[in-house]
Amino acid sequence: MSMQESMEPKARVEHGIVEPVASVETLEVALGNMSIQRVSHVLNTHAGRLEVVCGSMFSGKSCELIRRLDRARYAKRKVLAIKHAFDCSRVSSESICAHNRGAFPAVAASSVPLLRSIIESNMRLSITERANVIGIDEVQFFEPSIVPFLVGLVSTGMHVIVAGLDMDFRGEPFGCIPELLARADETLKLQACCFVCGEPAHFSQRLIDGQPAHKSDPIILVGSEESYEARCRLHYTCPE
């Protein structure tokens, strides 16, 4: 062994503990053969966290998600924002967009495998570049398999914040939201104002030519004020 090699800092990983090293590069070499999840677990010194923001249409879910992601960025955290591709037909494909015109840069994904690919690509970045806060908008549109994936991500020390509709236009629990709510460290259910009377509203009334949609209509119809109204329990009409 040469004198130069003997003087280079060494890093060893034993029982999930990384001994101090002189540089980020040396640490990455030491961890190079480990799985992405294992690397993330070793490198994170804080517990992961899952936050779920839900509510009806026009309740401010995306606005609240943007606020939390902005706060993380101000706290010098690296943030990766992702939105479901369904929302790209209504607004920009490059941002999470709120009804109040607030926005946060994001990438779009149409499925859990694509979401996983985006996040795993982030995990392969250098320690100084990879995001440790993940924000996901319109999470209700993703397949049920997103739940174990996000729970696994949180177990590695990642801070995950998701937002989505808690009920569909029929007044039924929407997709993966119920299970995410059960597994979350923190939940926030927001209410809108009823379009009819102005009282607190937590239903999303879908309207077709001004009339409530039929129960047999497709669950997913991306739209805004032209297709939906927030309604209180008194003024919500359950589809038949």
N, C-alpha and C positions, 0 to 999 in steps of 0.2 A: 504493500500500500504506500502510495506516495505521500510526502509531507503535506501537499495541498489537500489530498483526499481526507487525511486524518484530521485536518483542521476544519473541514466542512461541518456545519451543524447537522445533527441527526435528529430525526423525528420518529418516535415509536408510538404505535397505538395498541394499548393493552386494556382490555375490559372497558372499551368505550372511552378511554382517557387519552388525550393527546398530550405528550410531554412538550414543554416549551421549545420553540424553534426560533431561528433568527429571521426567517422571512416567510411570506405567504407562499412563495414559489416552492420552498422546501416542504412546507406542509402539504401542498397539493400533490407533490411527488409521493410523499409518504402515504397519502390516501388514494392514490391513483387506481388501485385495483379493487377498491371497495364499491359496493352498490351505491346508486344515487341516494336511496333512502338512508343507508347506513352513514354515508358521508354527511348528509344533512343532520342526522341525529348526533353525530360526533361534534359537528361544528357549532350547533346551537347550544347556548348555555342557558336559555330561558325556556319555559314551558310553552308549548303551542297553545293556540286559542282559536275558537270558532265562534264568530258572531253572525247572527241571522237577523236581517231587517226585512219585515214583511208587511203586507197590508193590501188594500184594494188599489184599483187604478186611481191615479191622481192623489195618492196619499203622501207622496214625497219620498218614496223608497230610494230612487236613484239619486235624488238630492242628498239624502242622508248618507248613502254609500260614498258619494263624491266627497262629502264633508269629512268622513272618516279617513278616506284615502289621502285627502289633502293634509289632514292633521298628522298622519303617519309620515308623509313626505316632509312636512315642516320639522318633524322630530328626527330628521336625517335618516329615516328608514328608506330602503329601496322598495319600490312598489311596482307590482305587475298587475294591470287591470285587464280583465277579459269579459267579453259580453257574448251572449248567444247570437248566432248569425241571423236568427229570425228577426231580430230588432233592426237589422241593417236595411230592411225594406222600408222602414219608417224614418230612420235618422242615419247619421254618418256611420260608416263601418269602422272608423278609426277612433271613435270616442264613445264613452258612456255619456249619454245625453239625458238631462232631466227636463221635465216640462217647463221649468222656470228658466231654461236655456243654459243652465250650468252644464259643464262638460269636463271630462277627464280622459286623457289619451288611453286608448285600449286597443286590443287586438280581438278579432272575432273568431269564434269556434262554433261549429255546427253539431258537434258530438263529443261525448266523453273521451274517446280515443284521441281526437284532435286537441282537446283541452289538456289531456295528459301529456301529449307531445310538446305542447307549448311550455308547460310547467317543467317538464324534464329537461328541455333545452335550457331553460333558465337555471336549473340546478347544475348544469355543466359549465356555467360561466365561472370566472374566477371569484374567489371569496369576496373581493371588493366590489364586484359588479352584480352579483346575483341578488334578486329581490328576496326579501324575507317577509314581505306582506303581500298577500294575494287577494285581489278584489274581484268578485264575479257578479255581474248584473244579469237579470232575467234567468236566474238559476232554475226556476221551475220548468223551463223548457228542456233541460238536459235529462238524459235517461236515468233511471233509478240507480245505476251503477256509480253515479257521481257521489253518492253518500259514502260508501266504503273508501272510495278514493280520497275524498276530502278528510275523512276521519284519519286515514293513514297519514295524510300530509300533515295534519295537526300533530300527530304523534311524533313526528320528526322535529317538532319545535317551530313549525310555520304558523304565522298569524294569518288566518283566513277570514275574510268578511264577505258575506253573500247577501244579495237582495233579490226579492221576487214576490210574486203574487201568492197569497196564502190560499185563495179560493178562486175557482174558475167562474165563468159567467152563470153556471148552474147553481152556484153556491156550495159546491163540493170542494173538499181539500184538493189542492193542486199539486200533482206530481210528487217530487221528492221533498217538498217543503215540510210536511208534518214530521218526517223522520229527522230532518236537519234541525228542526225546532227542538225535538226531544234530545238530540245529542249536543246541542250548542252550549257554550259557556255563558253566552249572553244573548238574549232575544229582545227584539223591539217590534211591537205591532203598532203600526201607524194607522190613523184614520183620515179619511178625506172629509169634505163637506158635501152633503147631499145636494145634488143638482136641482132637486125639487124644492126643498124646504130650508136648506142650509144647516141642518143638524148634523152631528157626527155620523159618518157613513163608513161601512166596511164591506159593502157589496159592490160588485162590478156588474152593472146592467148593460148587456149587449143589446143594441138596437139595430134593427133592419128596417129601413124606411120608416123610422120613428116608432116602431113596435118592438116589443121584447122578442128576442130570437127564440127559436124552438129548441127544446131540449136535445133533439136529435142532430142539431147543427154541429159542425166540427168544433172540438174543444179549442183549437188554436186559430185565432183570427187576429193578426197583428193590426192594430189601429189606435186611434186616439179619440178626440172629441167627436169625430164623425161617426164612430161606431160604438162608443162606450160612454156611460155616465156613472159616476159614483152615486150610490143610493143608500139611504138609511133603511133600517128594517121595515119601517112603515111603508115606504114608497118603493121598495124593491119588489119586483114581480118575478116569482120563481118560474122559469121556463116550463112549458108543458109539452 
